[in-house]
Amino acid sequence: MEQIERNFLLVMLVIPFVEYILSNFYAVGFVIYAIFVGTVLIVMENELGPTKEEKVLVFLMIIPICRLAELFLNFNFFWNTLLFYFMVIGLVVYYAIKFKIKTRPFIGNPIYFIIVVIVAGIASVVAKQVLGWSFANLIFLLPIVAYGEEIFFRGGFQNLTSEWFGSFSILFTSFIYAAFTISYGFSFVLIAFFASLVISTIYHFTKNLYLSYVLNLIFQVLIFVFYRGIFQSFL
């Protein structure tokens, strides 16, 4: 096993650990997370060619970087979540262009994000003005969350790891997707893992981000309906 492969597997194993520490021990978790992200970026700064392996490691740091930035946000659930996904989407677009990641549609095209925001806005207005729902702001978030997750996990991470590990990219993507949900409890981690396993498998064979986006959006709606405890601070 080459050094870059060992580095990748090490990062994969460390992410769930630092996510757990961050969700349970805020101050200590912040320091460990900052050291972790800084170390990976410094190592990649010296080695960036970039090879396909190094692209994966750099791309994988997008969410940890946004997690660190999120800790400085002092807004309510809606604005913290919205700004977090805006940061994720912005970095994904940047690196999709920089690394020339080939997807259908191209995840580096900001037009799709604008369309998603417009659709989310319309859905939110309908929910509030027509249906009279008190959680219309949450309806606005769901399409944006699904979009951010799909262009990162399927459009970016899975595409990059599939060039390196082939079909094993399905497992790696699902593992990382679940790792970033540790703060919601072990049962939800399992739900997220198997949901991602389904979406990633379908994407692996279809390479269709439109389809994976729809599946993710359905998953987000199901979470809201059956796992509403996650949104208690918002509702």
Long-range contacts (C-beta under 8 A, 24 or more apart in sequence): 4-47, 4-51, 4-53, 4-54, 4-57, 5-53, 7-43, 7-57, 8-53, 8-56, 8-57, 11-40, 11-57, 11-60, 12-172, 12-175, 12-176, 15-60, 15-64, 15-176, 15-179, 15-180, 16-179, 16-182, 18-64, 19-179, 19-180, 19-182, 19-183, 20-182, 22-67, 22-183, 23-182, 23-183, 26-71, 30-68, 30-71, 33-64, 33-67, 33-68, 34-68, 36-64, 37-61, 37-64, 37-65, 37-68, 50-99, 52-160, 52-163, 52-164, 53-164, 55-95, 55-99, 55-160, 56-157, 56-160, 56-161, 56-164, 58-95, 59-95, 59-99, 59-156, 59-157, 59-160, 60-157, 60-176, 62-88, 62-91, 62-92, 62-95, 62-152, 62-156, 63-88, 63-152, 63-180, 65-91, 66-91, 76-234, 77-231, 77-233, 77-234, 78-137, 78-138, 78-141, 78-234, 81-141, 81-145, 82-141, 82-144, 85-141, 85-144, 85-145, 85-147, 85-148, 88-148, 88-152, 89-113, 89-144, 89-147, 89-148, 89-151, 92-148, 92-151, 92-152, 92-155, 92-156, 93-151, 95-156, 96-151, 96-155, 96-156, 99-160, 101-155, 101-156, 101-159, 101-160, 102-159, 103-151, 103-155, 103-159, 103-207, 103-209, 104-207, 104-208, 104-209, 105-209, 105-210, 107-151, 107-155, 107-156, 107-209, 112-147, 113-147, 116-143, 116-144, 116-147, 117-144, 119-143, 120-144, 134-235, 135-231, 135-234, 135-235, 137-234, 138-224, 138-231, 138-234, 138-235, 142-217, 142-220, 142-221, 142-224, 143-217, 145-220, 146-213, 146-216, 146-217, 146-219, 146-220, 147-213, 149-177, 149-216, 150-209, 150-212, 150-213, 150-216, 151-209, 153-177, 153-196, 153-200, 154-199, 154-200, 154-203, 154-209, 154-212, 155-209, 158-200, 158-203, 158-204, 162-204, 167-204, 169-200, 169-204, 170-197, 170-200, 170-201, 170-204, 171-197, 173-200, 174-200, 184-230, 188-227, 188-230, 191-227, 195-219
